[in-house]
Amino acid sequence: MDLGIAGRTALVTGASSGLGLACAQALAADGVRVALAARSHERLATAAQAVDGEPVTITTDLSRPEQIDDLVSAALDALGDIDILIANAGGPPPGNFASTGLDAYPDALQLNLLSTVALCKALIPPMQRRGWGRVVAITSVSVRQPIDQLILSNTARAGLTAFLKTTATEVAPDGVTVNTVQPGLHATARLGQLYDDLDAVAANVPTRRLGDPADFGRVVAFVCSEAARSITGASIPVDGGATRGLQ
């Protein structure tokens, strides 16, 4: 299927591995020129070798607000306009209500909420002026069904979902779509850090398997496509049927 986005440009954050890298790979496979952003220069260099075309790499730390402007400037210098933003960031430390102090929340909110707000403020207005744009944030099924021991992530990603849903309705008349894609349990290094027995984890998913990051990336690429121009303000679960709620 031709997604109709060949020749577009994209900035993908958290792109050195896992779901972010999978999104960059899927977009590049459809002819999008991609800028990969993450904290580790070395891991970015390795990741870029697995992405088609001529990807750009930008070293940045989304947990540091002062680096957001530099990230945007570097991406614009390398690609010109940014047509697509894939906002992704690793999760904050695990913990529950009792174990998580108040002082842990600002960093989590910066990483998983405010960094994306800042990127949207910088990149959506030019998309509006050009009459075309795509914003997709990788959040989590935890915004529908909170995950035990991930209170920081549950809180920050739920707030981001509300921000993006609100923004979507405002910018839709200008040809810009804004969506979130909510991964469940995928076979990534992050999951291995949270759980000791991944086979047991997979057994609790209705499909009886962990998600494939490559499949997830292709879902995100479709949401960025011309065919998906009427999909906006959506929160799309990609979780093997794990979310039990009706909405």
N, C-alpha and C positions, 0 to 999 in steps of 0.2 A: 504494500500500500504506500503510495506517495503521500507523504505528510504535507507537502507543499511549503516546507520551510527551508529548503536548500538555499544557501546564500545568506541566511540569517546569522546573527551572532548571539552568543549566550555567555553569561557569567554564571558559573556553578561554584558555590562555596561548599566547604567540607568535601572537596573533590579528590582527595588523595587516596581514598579507599572506600569500600562499602557501597552504600546506596548512592552517595554523591558521585563517585567515580562511574557507577553504572549508568546514571543519568547522562553524564558527560559522554560516555561511549555511545549511548543510544542516539543522542542528538547529533553527534559527529557522524555517525553512520548514515544519517539522513541529510548530510551535507551542511550542517551548521558548524560554523567556526567557533570554537569554544575556548574560553579562558577558565582554567582550573585554579581555584584558590584554596589554600589550606595553610596550616601552621608550619609544616616541615618542608623545607626546600628539597631535601633528599627524597622524601616520599612522593612529592609532587613530580620530581624528575622521573621517577620510576613509573608513576601513574601515567604520565604523558606518553610514554612509549606504548601504552595500550589503547590510545585514543587515535582515531583516524584523523587525517588532515594534518594541519599544523597548529596544534593546540598551544596556547600561551599558558604559562604558569606564573602565579603571583603568590608570594609568601605573605600571609597575614594572620592575625589572631583576632577573631571576632569577639573575644571576651574583653578586648581593649578598645573602647569607643574611639579613641584618637586615631586608630588605624583604619577606620571605615572610609574616611575621605581619601586616604592614600590608595586604598583598594579600588575605589571607584575611578580615581584618576588614572591609575595604572591600567585598568581594564579599558577605559575609553581611549587612552593613548595607543593601546595595542590593537583594538578592534574597531575604533571609530564609535559608531553607535552601539548600544546594547539593546537588542530586541527582546531577549529572553533572560529572565532572572530565575535561577533555581536556587532557592534559599535553603541551605542545609547546615546543620551544626551538630556536633557530637553532644551527647547528653551530659548533664551535670552529675555530680556524685550521687549514688543511691542513698536512701535514708527514708525514715518515716516521720510522722509528726513529732514523736517523742525524741528522736535522735537528731533531728535537724534544727539547728539554731537559727534564730532570726537573721544572724549575720551571713548565713549562707544564701539567702534569697536574692540579694542584689546581683551577685555574680551570675546566678542561674537566669535571672531575668534579662541581664545584658546578653548572655550567650544565646538564649533560645527565644527571646522576644525582641528586645530593643535593637539588636544588630540588624534584624530583618526590617524593622520599622525604618531604621536609618537608610538601609539600601533602597527600600521602596520610595522614601522621600527623595532620594537622589535620582533614581532611575525611572520612576513612573511618569513624572511630568514630561520628560523628553519623548517617552513612548506616546503620551497623549498628543503631543504636538505633531508627531509623525503619523498618528492615526492607526498604530498597530503596536501591540506589545503583549507579552505573556509573562505572568509571574506565577510560579508554582513553589510553594513552601512544603518541604518534607517535615511533617510533624510526627504524629503517632496515633495509634488507636486509643492511646491513653486519654485523649481528650473526649472520647465517647464513653470509655470504661476504664477508670483510673487503675493503674498497675501498682500493686503492692510494692513498697520499698522504693518507689520513684516519685516521691511527693514533689520534689523540685521540678522535675521534668513535666509531671502532670499539670502543675500550676502554670509554668511558663508557656507551655505549648497550647494550653487552653486559652490563655490570654492572646497569643498570637493568632489563633484561629478566629477569635472575635474581631481582632483588628483587621484581618484580611477579608473577612466576610463583609465588614462595614465598608472597607475601601473598594471592594469589588462593585458594589452598587453605585458608587460615586463615579468610577472611571469607565464603566461599561459603555456609555454613549460615545466614548472616544476610541473604541476599538481595542481596548486593553482588557484582557481577562485576568482574573486573580483567583487562584484556587489553592487548596491544600490537598496533598495526597498523604494518606495516613498508613504508614507501614505497620504491619503486625510483626511477627517473628520471622526474621530473615537470617540467612546463614552469613553473618558478618562477624568480624572480630569483636565488635561491641557486645554481641550476644554471648560470645564465649567468655567475656569478662564477667557477665552477670550470672551465668548458669554453669554448673559443673557438668551436668548430664544433658547434652543437647538432644539425644535420642528420646529421653523422657519428655523433654519440652515439646518436641515434634509430635509425640503421641497424643498430646492434649489439643492439637490443632485439628479441626474437622477434616482437613485434607490429609492429615497424618504425615505432613512433611513441612519443613521450613521453607519459607519463600526463597526464590532464586533472585538475587539482586539484579541480574540481567533482565528478568521479566519485569521487575519493578521499574527499571530504567525505561523500558519500552512503553509502559503505561504513562510515565511522565512525559515522554516524547510525544505520545498521542495527544495528551492534554494541551501541549504546545502547538498542535497542528492547526492547519486551516479548517479541517473538518470539525474541530472542537471549538470553533469560534462562538458557539452558543452556550458553551459550558463555562460558567463563571459564578463565583460565590459558592462553589461546590466543595464539599469535604469528602474525598473519595477513599474509602478503606481498601487496602490491599493486604488482606490478613488471613487468607485461607478460610474465611468464614468464622473466625474466632470471636468477633464481636457479637454479643447476644441480643443487643437492643434492636428495636424495630426501626430506629432512625439512625 
